[in-house]
Amino acid sequence: MRSHLGPERVSERRACRVLGQPRNTQRYQSRRADDEPGLLHEMRLLARQRPRFGSGRIHRLLTQRGWTVNEKRVHRLWKREHMQVPQKQHRKRRFPGGSENGCVRHRARYKNHVWSYDFVTDRTEDGRQLR
């Protein structure tokens, strides 16, 4: 018996039954909450004020400001909008040499002028320790 839908089309009921999937999943359409633009604006504002805060601390600030929002939702929006905490900038330490106890880095002026070693201990061929 032929279906009235045509040779290549299958009914939604039959397709879902064959796949073992509920029909509701076929009809589901995601929708964004009405307050999402306002929430994103508030998140960006807080992230600009507090650049070292991540999504968890931003969530705490939002709840303090009166937003009733789930922490997982804030994290999901945080990731979707590619918001992230910037890498911490480390200050370069000066090379010790300005103080009395500092070591001064010499530049080689001629062959064999400056020597260095990159080991602390080693052993010679006959087994004696070399420091």
N, C-alpha and C positions, 0 to 999 in steps of 0.2 A: 504494500500500500504506500502510495506516495504522499509526502507531506504537502500541504498547500503553500508552504513557505518557499518552495523551490528546491532544486537539487543541492545547492551549496549552502543554504541557510538551515540552521537548526534552532529550535525553540530554546528560550532561556531556561525553561524548566528542565528540558532534556540535557542540555549542556551542563548545567549545574549538577544534575543527578549523576551524570557520567564522571564528572570531575570530583564529585564528593564535596562540593563546596556550597555553603548556604547562599540562597538567592539574594539575601540582603547585601552581601559583599559586592554583587554586581551593580546594585543600585546606589551604593554609597557615593556621595559627593562631598569632598571635604570643603569646609567653609572657614574662613578666618573670623575670629571674634571681632565684634564691633569696636572694642577698646584697644585693638592691637596697634593702630597708628599712634595713639596717645602713649601707650606703654613703651613702644620703641623710641619715641621722642624723649620720654623721661629716662629711659635706659641710656641713651646716647648723651643726654645732659649730665647724668651722674657719672658716666664713664669719662667725660671730658673734665669734670671737676676732680675726680679721683682716678687718675690713670693707672694706678697700681692695684686697683680693686678688680677682682674677677667676677664671674657671674654670681657666685654665692654671696659675696659681700654686697653686690649691687641689689640682689634680692632682698637682703636685710634692710637696706636703705629704702627700697620701694615699699616694704611693709611698714616701715616707720613713717613713711609719707602717706599712708592710708590705702595703698593698693592691696587688694586681696588677690594675690596671684601665686600660683604654685611655683616652687623652686625649679622643678623640672621644665616648666614652660619657659621660665626666664633663661635657663641654660640652653634650651632648644632654639629660642630666638637669638641668643648670644652667638651660637654656632652658625645659624642660618645667615646672620648678617655679617659674618666673618669678623666679629669683634674679638679682640684679644689683648692681653696685657703685654705692653712692649717689653722687649728684653731689657734687663737692667744694665745700665752703662757702668762699667767698672773704670775707676780712675787709674791711670797709669802711675805706677810707683816710680819715683826717681831712682836712678841707679846710685847705689851708695858710693859716695866718694866726696860728698860735700862736707861730711862730718869728720871728726878726728879719727874715729875708728873705721871709717869706710875704706873699701878697697877701690883703687883707681884702675879703670880699664885702660890698658895701654894699647895703642895701635902699633902694629909692627912697622918699624922704620926701615929695616933691612933684614936679610935672611937670617933666621934663627934668633931674632931679637926677642920675640914673645913666645913662650912655651905654655902649654896647658896639658892637663891629663884628665882623662874621663873615667878613671877607675880608682877605687879606694884600696882594695887589696887584690893581690894575684899571687900565683905560685910560679916559681921558676921550674925549669925542666927537672932538676934534681929534687923537687918537692919542698924547697925552702919557701917561706912566706915572704912576699914582697909587699911593702906598704908604700 
